[in-house]
Amino acid sequence: MSTIGTSYHICNSLVFRYTSSMRAEAVKSAALLREARLRAGLTQEALAERVGKTRPAIARWETGAVA
């Protein structure tokens, strides 16, 4: 493999690890949000009203689908 190919492979590997770890953190945060909402006895709709967002936004947060 050339130096350029090696550099590309290393860079690609680091980006993959970084984005994978970000995804893992998003999933943890999503689970924590859902658990906190349920412990508070709130529906997604009720939480959305309290924070001034829509129910679909809350659903996206809870699935970790937010960019």
C-alpha positions as CSV (number, residue, x, y, z in Angstrom):
1,M,0.0,0.0,0.0
2,S,1.3,3.4,-0.8
3,T,1.9,6.2,1.7
4,I,-1.2,8.0,0.4
5,G,-3.3,4.7,0.6
6,T,-2.0,4.1,4.2
7,S,-2.8,7.6,5.3
8,Y,-6.3,7.3,3.8
9,H,-6.9,4.0,5.5
10,I,-5.8,5.3,8.9
11,C,-7.9,8.4,8.5
12,N,-10.9,6.4,7.4
13,S,-10.5,4.1,10.4
14,L,-10.3,7.0,12.8
15,V,-13.4,8.6,11.4
16,F,-15.3,5.3,11.6
17,R,-14.3,4.9,15.2
18,Y,-15.2,8.4,16.1
19,T,-18.6,8.3,14.4
20,S,-19.3,4.8,16.0
21,S,-18.5,6.2,19.4
22,M,-20.7,9.2,18.8
23,R,-23.6,6.8,17.8
24,A,-23.1,4.8,20.9
25,E,-23.3,8.0,23.0
26,A,-26.5,9.1,21.1
27,V,-28.1,5.7,21.9
28,K,-27.2,6.0,25.6
29,S,-28.6,9.6,25.7
30,A,-31.8,8.5,23.9
31,A,-32.3,5.7,26.4
32,L,-31.7,8.0,29.3
33,L,-34.2,10.6,28.0
34,R,-36.9,7.9,27.5
35,E,-36.3,6.4,30.9
36,A,-36.5,9.8,32.6
37,R,-39.7,10.7,30.7
38,L,-41.3,7.4,31.7
39,R,-40.2,7.8,35.4
40,A,-41.8,11.2,35.4
41,G,-45.0,9.6,34.1
42,L,-45.1,11.8,31.0
43,T,-46.2,10.8,27.5
44,Q,-44.2,12.1,24.6
45,E,-46.9,14.6,23.9
46,A,-46.9,15.9,27.5
47,L,-43.1,16.3,27.4
48,A,-43.3,18.0,24.0
49,E,-45.7,20.5,25.4
50,R,-43.5,21.2,28.4
51,V,-40.4,21.8,26.4
52,G,-42.1,23.6,23.5
53,K,-41.3,20.9,20.9
54,T,-43.4,18.6,18.8
55,R,-44.1,14.9,19.7
56,P,-42.3,13.7,16.6
57,A,-39.2,15.6,17.8
58,I,-39.3,13.9,21.1
59,A,-39.7,10.5,19.4
60,R,-36.6,11.3,17.2
61,W,-34.6,12.2,20.4
62,E,-35.7,9.0,22.0
63,T,-34.5,6.9,19.1
64,G,-31.3,8.8,18.7
65,A,-32.3,9.8,15.2
66,V,-31.2,13.4,15.7
67,A,-28.3,14.6,13.7
